Amino acid sequence: MSFQVMLVENNLLPLPDKLCAELGIKVGDILIFEIADDCTALVAKKYTDQTLDDEQLATAGNLARVVSYQTE
């Protein structure tokens, strides 16, 4: 499955609710982001360790927590 999104202000990556529901992603989940082999895509998947705190996430580099995002 592939899905195109664009980064918004503050480098946020908005994920539509429909996509999150289909993939089983919830607010609070930790995702790992990797560059695809051909460097044309960013691959995101659930990280294996969902128990990291925010400080550990900040030092990891390619991990991010899913947060609620309200459009204006």
VOKEZA-44222 format. One record per residue (C-alpha): residue number from 1; residue in one letter; x, y, z. Coordinates in Angstrom, 2 decimals. Layout:
BEGIN
(rec NUM 'A' (X Y Z))
...
REM end
This chain:
BEGIN
(rec 1 'M' (0.00 0.00 0.00))
(rec 2 'S' (1.24 3.50 -0.72))
(rec 3 'F' (-0.24 6.83 0.18))
(rec 4 'Q' (0.89 10.35 -0.62))
(rec 5 'V' (0.82 13.13 1.96))
(rec 6 'M' (2.61 16.46 2.25))
(rec 7 'L' (4.43 17.85 5.25))
(rec 8 'V' (2.66 20.82 6.80))
(rec 9 'E' (3.82 23.56 9.16))
(rec 10 'N' (6.40 22.45 11.75))
(rec 11 'N' (7.20 19.36 9.63))
(rec 12 'L' (4.01 17.60 10.71))
(rec 13 'L' (2.91 14.67 8.57))
(rec 14 'P' (-0.90 14.55 8.62))
(rec 15 'L' (-2.35 11.03 8.40))
(rec 16 'P' (-6.04 10.90 7.49))
(rec 17 'D' (-8.31 9.14 9.99))
(rec 18 'K' (-9.42 6.66 7.32))
(rec 19 'L' (-5.82 5.62 6.64))
(rec 20 'C' (-5.02 5.29 10.35))
(rec 21 'A' (-8.10 3.12 10.90))
(rec 22 'E' (-7.18 0.91 7.95))
(rec 23 'L' (-3.61 0.45 9.21))
(rec 24 'G' (-4.49 0.15 12.90))
(rec 25 'I' (-2.58 3.29 13.89))
(rec 26 'K' (-3.81 5.18 16.95))
(rec 27 'V' (-2.89 8.39 18.75))
(rec 28 'G' (0.03 7.56 21.05))
(rec 29 'D' (1.52 4.86 18.80))
(rec 30 'I' (5.22 5.10 17.99))
(rec 31 'L' (6.18 4.92 14.33))
(rec 32 'I' (9.60 4.39 12.74))
(rec 33 'F' (10.37 6.25 9.54))
(rec 34 'E' (12.85 4.93 6.98))
(rec 35 'I' (13.89 6.02 3.50))
(rec 36 'A' (13.02 3.47 0.82))
(rec 37 'D' (15.90 1.80 -1.04))
(rec 38 'D' (15.31 3.92 -4.13))
(rec 39 'C' (15.17 7.12 -2.01))
(rec 40 'T' (11.84 8.16 -3.53))
(rec 41 'A' (9.65 7.31 -0.56))
(rec 42 'L' (9.46 7.50 3.20))
(rec 43 'V' (8.33 4.24 4.82))
(rec 44 'A' (6.47 4.43 8.13))
(rec 45 'K' (5.55 1.46 10.30))
(rec 46 'K' (4.75 0.74 13.92))
(rec 47 'Y' (7.88 0.53 16.05))
(rec 48 'T' (8.36 -2.75 17.92))
(rec 49 'D' (8.82 -1.08 21.34))
(rec 50 'Q' (5.71 0.98 22.12))
(rec 51 'T' (6.87 1.76 25.70))
(rec 52 'L' (9.38 4.54 24.97))
(rec 53 'D' (8.92 7.87 26.73))
(rec 54 'D' (9.15 11.24 24.97))
(rec 55 'E' (12.81 11.74 25.95))
(rec 56 'Q' (13.78 8.38 24.43))
(rec 57 'L' (11.85 9.29 21.27))
(rec 58 'A' (13.66 12.62 20.99))
(rec 59 'T' (17.06 10.90 21.00))
(rec 60 'A' (16.07 8.14 18.56))
(rec 61 'G' (16.05 10.31 15.45))
(rec 62 'N' (13.73 8.37 13.17))
(rec 63 'L' (10.93 7.61 15.65))
(rec 64 'A' (7.80 9.69 16.16))
(rec 65 'R' (4.67 9.47 18.30))
(rec 66 'V' (1.30 9.84 16.61))
(rec 67 'V' (-0.46 12.92 18.00))
(rec 68 'S' (-3.85 14.45 17.38))
(rec 69 'Y' (-3.72 17.26 14.82))
(rec 70 'Q' (-6.51 19.75 14.33))
(rec 71 'T' (-6.67 21.70 11.09))
(rec 72 'E' (-7.58 25.35 11.27))
REM end
